[in-house]
Amino acid sequence: MGRTQQHVAKLTKRFIPECPGFGTHAFRHLVATDYPRKSPNDFLTVAVLLHDRLETVLAAYAHLREDESFARYEAHLKAIS
């Protein structure tokens, strides 16, 4: 584990209650999962934020679009019932 990784793990353990700490890869994952949920179909921004290619982001996180779509459709069905 690199110095940055260790430092981030130490900080997250210290400032997030009951958290054992997590590293920089977890931050990448948080960005890549949370942002598209709040801004559907804006995977280009995620690619820019992660300094990654759009194709890579779509391959890794496009399933979020499906998950959210099903949840929105279920909510729609409940609303019209």
MOPAC internal coordinates of N, CA, C and O (Angstrom, degrees):
PM7 1SCF
backbone

  N    0.0000 0     0.00 0     0.00 0    0    0    0
  C    1.4595 1     0.00 0     0.00 0    1    0    0
  C    1.5253 1   107.50 1     0.00 0    2    1    0
  O    1.2310 1   120.88 1   -50.47 1    3    2    1
  N    1.3357 1   115.93 1   129.53 1    3    2    1
  C    1.4583 1   121.06 1  -179.61 1    5    3    2
  C    1.5185 1   112.33 1   -74.58 1    6    5    3
  O    1.2310 1   121.20 1    -8.69 1    7    6    5
  N    1.3130 1   115.32 1   171.31 1    7    6    5
  C    1.4749 1   120.85 1  -177.83 1    9    7    6
  C    1.5207 1   112.02 1   -61.98 1   10    9    7
  O    1.2310 1   120.43 1   137.90 1   11   10    9
  N    1.3410 1   116.78 1   -42.10 1   11   10    9
  C    1.4664 1   119.90 1   179.65 1   13   11   10
  C    1.5186 1   110.11 1   -63.81 1   14   13   11
  O    1.2310 1   121.00 1   135.63 1   15   14   13
  N    1.3177 1   115.70 1   -44.37 1   15   14   13
  C    1.4627 1   122.00 1   178.92 1   17   15   14
  C    1.5295 1   110.16 1   -57.94 1   18   17   15
  O    1.2310 1   120.53 1   133.61 1   19   18   17
  N    1.3239 1   116.59 1   -46.39 1   19   18   17
  C    1.4667 1   121.68 1  -179.88 1   21   19   18
  C    1.5263 1   111.33 1   -64.14 1   22   21   19
  O    1.2310 1   120.84 1   138.44 1   23   22   21
  N    1.3090 1   116.00 1   -41.56 1   23   22   21
  C    1.4645 1   120.45 1  -178.93 1   25   23   22
  C    1.5300 1   110.98 1   -64.76 1   26   25   23
  O    1.2310 1   120.58 1   134.69 1   27   26   25
  N    1.3199 1   116.49 1   -45.31 1   27   26   25
  C    1.4738 1   120.64 1   178.97 1   29   27   26
  C    1.5273 1   109.86 1   -63.26 1   30   29   27
  O    1.2310 1   119.91 1   137.22 1   31   30   29
  N    1.3132 1   117.78 1   -42.78 1   31   30   29
  C    1.4638 1   121.18 1   178.40 1   33   31   30
  C    1.5254 1   111.04 1   -60.74 1   34   33   31
  O    1.2310 1   120.66 1   139.09 1   35   34   33
  N    1.3330 1   116.34 1   -40.91 1   35   34   33
  C    1.4660 1   120.66 1   179.45 1   37   35   34
  C    1.5356 1   110.49 1   -65.34 1   38   37   35
  O    1.2310 1   120.51 1   136.25 1   39   38   37
  N    1.3326 1   116.64 1   -43.75 1   39   38   37
  C    1.4686 1   120.57 1  -179.23 1   41   39   38
  C    1.5290 1   112.31 1   -65.92 1   42   41   39
  O    1.2310 1   120.56 1   136.57 1   43   42   41
  N    1.3287 1   116.54 1   -43.43 1   43   42   41
  C    1.4649 1   118.38 1  -179.18 1   45   43   42
  C    1.5264 1   110.76 1   -67.62 1   46   45   43
  O    1.2310 1   120.24 1   145.02 1   47   46   45
  N    1.3153 1   117.15 1   -34.98 1   47   46   45
  C    1.4703 1   120.10 1   176.73 1   49   47   46
  C    1.5253 1   110.15 1   -65.42 1   50   49   47
  O    1.2310 1   121.12 1   141.73 1   51   50   49
  N    1.2969 1   115.47 1   -38.27 1   51   50   49
  C    1.4682 1   121.07 1  -176.59 1   53   51   50
  C    1.5307 1   112.83 1   -73.72 1   54   53   51
  O    1.2310 1   120.30 1   139.98 1   55   54   53
  N    1.3310 1   117.02 1   -40.02 1   55   54   53
  C    1.4599 1   119.79 1  -171.25 1   57   55   54
  C    1.5271 1   115.78 1  -103.53 1   58   57   55
  O    1.2310 1   119.77 1   171.33 1   59   58   57
  N    1.3085 1   118.05 1    -8.67 1   59   58   57
  C    1.4679 1   120.02 1   177.70 1   61   59   58
  C    1.5257 1   107.35 1  -109.98 1   62   61   59
  O    1.2310 1   120.34 1   -68.16 1   63   62   61
  N    1.3194 1   116.95 1   111.84 1   63   62   61
  C    1.4711 1   120.14 1  -176.59 1   65   63   62
  C    1.5314 1   112.36 1   -54.50 1   66   65   63
  O    1.2310 1   121.45 1   -43.04 1   67   66   65
  N    1.3110 1   114.84 1   136.96 1   67   66   65
  C    1.4586 1   123.47 1   176.52 1   69   67   66
  C    1.5281 1   113.71 1    59.78 1   70   69   67
  O    1.2310 1   120.33 1  -156.23 1   71   70   69
  N    1.3161 1   116.97 1    23.77 1   71   70   69
  C    1.4675 1   121.31 1   179.33 1   73   71   70
  C    1.5256 1   108.63 1  -104.22 1   74   73   71
  O    1.2310 1   120.22 1   -47.88 1   75   74   73
  N    1.3290 1   117.18 1   132.12 1   75   74   73
  C    1.4616 1   119.09 1   177.85 1   77   75   74
  C    1.5247 1   113.03 1   -75.47 1   78   77   75
  O    1.2310 1   120.75 1   176.13 1   79   78   77
  N    1.3304 1   116.17 1    -3.87 1   79   78   77
  C    1.4575 1   121.54 1  -177.98 1   81   79   78
  C    1.5133 1   111.01 1    97.73 1   82   81   79
  O    1.2310 1   120.81 1   -31.63 1   83   82   81
  N    1.3285 1   116.06 1   148.37 1   83   82   81
  C    1.4604 1   120.58 1   176.91 1   85   83   82
  C    1.5148 1   109.30 1  -147.31 1   86   85   83
  O    1.2310 1   121.23 1   -18.68 1   87   86   85
  N    1.3149 1   115.25 1   161.32 1   87   86   85
  C    1.4564 1   121.02 1  -172.49 1   89   87   86
  C    1.5106 1   114.49 1   -99.78 1   90   89   87
  O    1.2310 1   121.97 1    11.67 1   91   90   89
  N    1.3200 1   113.83 1  -168.33 1   91   90   89
  C    1.4565 1   121.06 1  -174.64 1   93   91   90
  C    1.5328 1   112.77 1   -67.84 1   94   93   91
  O    1.2310 1   120.19 1   148.52 1   95   94   93
  N    1.3259 1   117.25 1   -31.48 1   95   94   93
  C    1.4678 1   118.86 1   178.89 1   97   95   94
  C    1.5264 1   110.73 1   -63.23 1   98   97   95
  O    1.2310 1   120.19 1   144.39 1   99   98   97
  N    1.3186 1   117.25 1   -35.61 1   99   98   97
  C    1.4651 1   121.00 1   177.67 1  101   99   98
  C    1.5314 1   110.76 1   -64.88 1  102  101   99
  O    1.2310 1   120.27 1   143.20 1  103  102  101
  N    1.3319 1   117.08 1   -36.80 1  103  102  101
  C    1.4651 1   119.88 1   176.35 1  105  103  102
  C    1.5322 1   110.15 1   -62.49 1  106  105  103
  O    1.2310 1   120.69 1   136.90 1  107  106  105
  N    1.3266 1   116.29 1   -43.10 1  107  106  105
  C    1.4686 1   120.02 1   177.27 1  109  107  106
  C    1.5252 1   109.88 1   -57.67 1  110  109  107
  O    1.2310 1   121.09 1   135.50 1  111  110  109
  N    1.3173 1   115.52 1   -44.50 1  111  110  109
  C    1.4569 1   120.07 1  -178.61 1  113  111  110
  C    1.5341 1   110.83 1   -64.99 1  114  113  111
  O    1.2310 1   120.09 1   139.79 1  115  114  113
  N    1.3214 1   117.43 1   -40.21 1  115  114  113
  C    1.4693 1   120.53 1   177.68 1  117  115  114
  C    1.5211 1   111.55 1   -60.13 1  118  117  115
  O    1.2310 1   120.74 1   134.26 1  119  118  117
  N    1.3223 1   116.18 1   -45.74 1  119  118  117
  C    1.4690 1   120.46 1   178.00 1  121  119  118
  C    1.5247 1   109.97 1   -61.05 1  122  121  119
  O    1.2310 1   120.98 1   133.41 1  123  122  121
  N    1.3152 1   115.74 1   -46.59 1  123  122  121
  C    1.4608 1   121.13 1  -174.25 1  125  123  122
  C    1.5175 1   113.22 1   -71.26 1  126  125  123
  O    1.2310 1   119.35 1   161.44 1  127  126  125
  N    1.3171 1   118.85 1   -18.56 1  127  126  125
  C    1.4694 1   120.01 1   177.92 1  129  127  126
  C    1.5211 1   112.27 1  -102.55 1  130  129  127
  O    1.2310 1   120.10 1   142.15 1  131  130  129
  N    1.3113 1   117.42 1   -37.85 1  131  130  129
  C    1.4646 1   119.69 1  -176.19 1  133  131  130
  C    1.5218 1   112.74 1   -75.16 1  134  133  131
  O    1.2310 1   120.08 1   134.52 1  135  134  133
  N    1.3218 1   117.45 1   -45.48 1  135  134  133
  C    1.4640 1   119.91 1  -176.07 1  137  135  134
  C    1.5354 1   112.88 1   -59.83 1  138  137  135
  O    1.2310 1   119.08 1   132.05 1  139  138  137
  N    1.3299 1   119.36 1   -47.95 1  139  138  137
  C    1.4723 1   118.26 1   179.61 1  141  139  138
  C    1.5319 1   113.83 1   -63.72 1  142  141  139
  O    1.2310 1   120.47 1   152.17 1  143  142  141
  N    1.3112 1   116.71 1   -27.83 1  143  142  141
  C    1.4698 1   118.92 1   176.83 1  145  143  142
  C    1.5255 1   110.66 1   -67.41 1  146  145  143
  O    1.2310 1   120.82 1   144.88 1  147  146  145
  N    1.2970 1   116.03 1   -35.12 1  147  146  145
  C    1.4601 1   120.44 1  -179.10 1  149  147  146
  C    1.5248 1   112.31 1   -87.98 1  150  149  147
  O    1.2310 1   120.43 1   157.56 1  151  150  149
  N    1.3189 1   116.79 1   -22.44 1  151  150  149
  C    1.4680 1   122.70 1   179.02 1  153  151  150
  C    1.5295 1   108.71 1  -133.63 1  154  153  151
  O    1.2310 1   120.74 1  -104.09 1  155  154  153
  N    1.3222 1   116.18 1    75.91 1  155  154  153
  C    1.4677 1   119.95 1  -175.00 1  157  155  154
  C    1.5339 1   112.62 1   -53.70 1  158  157  155
  O    1.2310 1   121.53 1   -39.50 1  159  158  157
  N    1.3026 1   114.68 1   140.50 1  159  158  157
  C    1.4627 1   123.99 1   176.07 1  161  159  158
  C    1.5250 1   114.94 1    69.66 1  162  161  159
  O    1.2310 1   119.59 1  -169.75 1  163  162  161
  N    1.3125 1   118.39 1    10.25 1  163  162  161
  C    1.4599 1   120.61 1   178.06 1  165  163  162
  C    1.5328 1   110.08 1   -99.24 1  166  165  163
  O    1.2310 1   121.30 1  -125.70 1  167  166  165
  N    1.3265 1   115.11 1    54.30 1  167  166  165
  C    1.4561 1   120.23 1  -178.79 1  169  167  166
  C    1.5211 1   111.94 1   -70.75 1  170  169  167
  O    1.2310 1   120.04 1   158.10 1  171  170  169
  N    1.3193 1   117.53 1   -21.90 1  171  170  169
  C    1.4606 1   120.06 1   177.77 1  173  171  170
  C    1.5324 1   110.36 1   -62.32 1  174  173  171
  O    1.2310 1   120.17 1   137.94 1  175  174  173
  N    1.3231 1   117.29 1   -42.06 1  175  174  173
  C    1.4638 1   120.53 1   177.99 1  177  175  174
  C    1.5251 1   110.43 1   -62.45 1  178  177  175
  O    1.2310 1   120.18 1   139.13 1  179  178  177
  N    1.3210 1   117.27 1   -40.87 1  179  178  177
  C    1.4627 1   120.48 1   177.95 1  181  179  178
  C    1.5289 1   109.72 1   -60.92 1  182  181  179
  O    1.2310 1   120.40 1   136.50 1  183  182  181
  N    1.3146 1   116.83 1   -43.50 1  183  182  181
  C    1.4625 1   120.43 1   178.88 1  185  183  182
  C    1.5298 1   110.60 1   -59.71 1  186  185  183
  O    1.2310 1   120.45 1   138.22 1  187  186  185
  N    1.3128 1   116.74 1   -41.78 1  187  186  185
  C    1.4639 1   120.48 1   179.13 1  189  187  186
  C    1.5328 1   110.17 1   -66.08 1  190  189  187
  O    1.2310 1   120.46 1   133.71 1  191  190  189
  N    1.3284 1   116.73 1   -46.29 1  191  190  189
  C    1.4621 1   120.42 1  -179.38 1  193  191  190
  C    1.5259 1   112.43 1   -60.84 1  194  193  191
  O    1.2310 1   120.71 1   143.82 1  195  194  193
  N    1.3217 1   116.24 1   -36.18 1  195  194  193
  C    1.4610 1   120.94 1  -178.23 1  197  195  194
  C    1.5269 1   112.90 1   -90.87 1  198  197  195
  O    1.2310 1   120.56 1   178.87 1  199  198  197
  N    1.3427 1   116.53 1    -1.13 1  199  198  197
  C    1.4692 1   120.92 1  -175.97 1  201  199  198
  C    1.5273 1   109.72 1    54.88 1  202  201  199
  O    1.2310 1   121.59 1  -131.21 1  203  202  201
  N    1.3278 1   114.55 1    48.79 1  203  202  201
  C    1.4516 1   121.67 1  -177.00 1  205  203  202
  C    1.5151 1   109.76 1  -129.14 1  206  205  203
  O    1.2310 1   120.46 1   -12.96 1  207  206  205
  N    1.3200 1   116.73 1   167.04 1  207  206  205
  C    1.4601 1   120.83 1   176.74 1  209  207  206
  C    1.5234 1   109.60 1   -80.76 1  210  209  207
  O    1.2310 1   120.57 1   -32.13 1  211  210  209
  N    1.3129 1   116.52 1   147.87 1  211  210  209
  C    1.4636 1   121.94 1   178.96 1  213  211  210
  C    1.5251 1   110.48 1   -56.90 1  214  213  211
  O    1.2310 1   120.15 1   137.83 1  215  214  213
  N    1.3150 1   117.32 1   -42.17 1  215  214  213
  C    1.4720 1   121.10 1  -179.76 1  217  215  214
  C    1.5249 1   111.39 1   -59.49 1  218  217  215
  O    1.2310 1   120.71 1   140.99 1  219  218  217
  N    1.3180 1   116.25 1   -39.01 1  219  218  217
  C    1.4611 1   120.95 1   179.93 1  221  219  218
  C    1.5178 1   110.61 1   -66.63 1  222  221  219
  O    1.2310 1   120.62 1   135.70 1  223  222  221
  N    1.3198 1   116.42 1   -44.30 1  223  222  221
  C    1.4687 1   120.95 1   179.64 1  225  223  222
  C    1.5280 1   110.44 1   -64.51 1  226  225  223
  O    1.2310 1   120.29 1   136.22 1  227  226  225
  N    1.3153 1   117.04 1   -43.78 1  227  226  225
  C    1.4667 1   119.66 1   178.89 1  229  227  226
  C    1.5213 1   111.27 1   -62.66 1  230  229  227
  O    1.2310 1   120.26 1   138.80 1  231  230  229
  N    1.3131 1   117.11 1   -41.20 1  231  230  229
  C    1.4631 1   120.17 1   179.92 1  233  231  230
  C    1.5285 1   111.51 1   -63.54 1  234  233  231
  O    1.2310 1   120.61 1   143.65 1  235  234  233
  N    1.3213 1   116.44 1   -36.35 1  235  234  233
  C    1.4627 1   120.60 1  -175.85 1  237  235  234
  C    1.5210 1   113.92 1   -87.48 1  238  237  235
  O    1.2310 1   119.84 1   149.92 1  239  238  237
  N    1.3387 1   117.91 1   -30.08 1  239  238  237
  C    1.4599 1   119.90 1  -169.78 1  241  239  238
  C    1.5282 1   115.49 1  -127.24 1  242  241  239
  O    1.2310 1   119.36 1  -175.56 1  243  242  241
  N    1.3114 1   118.83 1     4.44 1  243  242  241
  C    1.4668 1   120.32 1  -179.33 1  245  243  242
  C    1.5257 1   111.62 1   -64.41 1  246  245  243
  O    1.2310 1   119.90 1   156.36 1  247  246  245
  N    1.3304 1   117.79 1   -23.64 1  247  246  245
  C    1.4693 1   120.03 1   177.91 1  249  247  246
  C    1.5234 1   111.70 1   -59.74 1  250  249  247
  O    1.2310 1   120.06 1   155.33 1  251  250  249
  N    1.3305 1   117.48 1   -24.67 1  251  250  249
  C    1.4616 1   120.17 1   178.59 1  253  251  250
  C    1.5203 1   111.07 1   -61.70 1  254  253  251
  O    1.2310 1   120.81 1   144.66 1  255  254  253
  N    1.3149 1   116.05 1   -35.34 1  255  254  253
  C    1.4563 1   120.90 1   179.12 1  257  255  254
  C    1.5296 1   109.51 1   -61.65 1  258  257  255
  O    1.2310 1   120.43 1   135.61 1  259  258  257
  N    1.3318 1   116.78 1   -44.39 1  259  258  257
  C    1.4592 1   120.75 1   178.11 1  261  259  258
  C    1.5195 1   111.33 1   -63.65 1  262  261  259
  O    1.2310 1   120.75 1   132.49 1  263  262  261
  N    1.3310 1   116.17 1   -47.51 1  263  262  261
  C    1.4621 1   120.22 1  -179.73 1  265  263  262
  C    1.5183 1   111.25 1   -57.13 1  266  265  263
  O    1.2310 1   120.72 1   132.91 1  267  266  265
  N    1.3134 1   116.22 1   -47.09 1  267  266  265
  C    1.4644 1   120.64 1  -179.72 1  269  267  266
  C    1.5214 1   111.31 1   -66.94 1  270  269  267
  O    1.2310 1   120.18 1   142.96 1  271  270  269
  N    1.3098 1   117.27 1   -37.04 1  271  270  269
  C    1.4626 1   120.66 1   179.87 1  273  271  270
  C    1.5175 1   111.14 1   -61.98 1  274  273  271
  O    1.2310 1   120.74 1   135.39 1  275  274  273
  N    1.3200 1   116.18 1   -44.61 1  275  274  273
  C    1.4624 1   119.19 1   178.89 1  277  275  274
  C    1.5256 1   111.41 1   -63.74 1  278  277  275
  O    1.2310 1   120.41 1   139.11 1  279  278  277
  N    1.3179 1   116.82 1   -40.89 1  279  278  277
  C    1.4612 1   120.61 1   179.40 1  281  279  278
  C    1.5261 1   110.82 1   -64.16 1  282  281  279
  O    1.2310 1   120.30 1   136.93 1  283  282  281
  N    1.3269 1   117.04 1   -43.07 1  283  282  281
  C    1.4734 1   120.09 1   178.90 1  285  283  282
  C    1.5245 1   111.05 1   -65.88 1  286  285  283
  O    1.2310 1   120.16 1   141.55 1  287  286  285
  N    1.3361 1   117.30 1   -38.45 1  287  286  285
  C    1.4659 1   120.48 1   179.36 1  289  287  286
  C    1.5272 1   110.66 1   -67.07 1  290  289  287
  O    1.2310 1   119.88 1   139.34 1  291  290  289
  N    1.3143 1   117.84 1   -40.66 1  291  290  289
  C    1.4618 1   120.52 1   177.02 1  293  291  290
  C    1.5369 1   110.36 1   -62.59 1  294  293  291
  O    1.2310 1   120.17 1   138.57 1  295  294  293
  N    1.3091 1   117.27 1   -41.43 1  295  294  293
  C    1.4691 1   120.50 1   177.13 1  297  295  294
  C    1.5283 1   110.36 1   -62.93 1  298  297  295
  O    1.2310 1   120.35 1   140.41 1  299  298  297
  N    1.3235 1   116.94 1   -39.59 1  299  298  297
  C    1.4492 1   121.28 1   177.82 1  301  299  298
  C    1.5278 1   110.60 1   -62.44 1  302  301  299
  O    1.2310 1   120.31 1   134.79 1  303  302  301
  N    1.3167 1   117.00 1   -45.21 1  303  302  301
  C    1.4646 1   121.08 1   179.22 1  305  303  302
  C    1.5172 1   111.84 1   -60.86 1  306  305  303
  O    1.2310 1   120.33 1   139.10 1  307  306  305
  N    1.3184 1   116.97 1   -40.90 1  307  306  305
  C    1.4802 1   120.79 1   177.34 1  309  307  306
  C    1.5257 1   110.11 1   -64.21 1  310  309  307
  O    1.2310 1   120.53 1   140.57 1  311  310  309
  N    1.3098 1   116.59 1   -39.43 1  311  310  309
  C    1.4720 1   120.08 1  -177.34 1  313  311  310
  C    1.5160 1   112.37 1   -67.98 1  314  313  311
  O    1.2310 1   119.79 1   147.14 1  315  314  313
  N    1.3194 1   118.01 1   -32.86 1  315  314  313
  C    1.4631 1   119.45 1  -178.66 1  317  315  314
  C    1.5113 1   113.21 1   -91.79 1  318  317  315
  O    1.2310 1   119.85 1   174.67 1  319  318  317
  N    1.3255 1   117.89 1    -5.33 1  319  318  317
  C    1.4784 1   120.87 1   179.87 1  321  319  318
  C    1.5110 1   111.39 1   -77.27 1  322  321  319
  O    1.2310 1   120.10 1   180.00 1  323  322  321

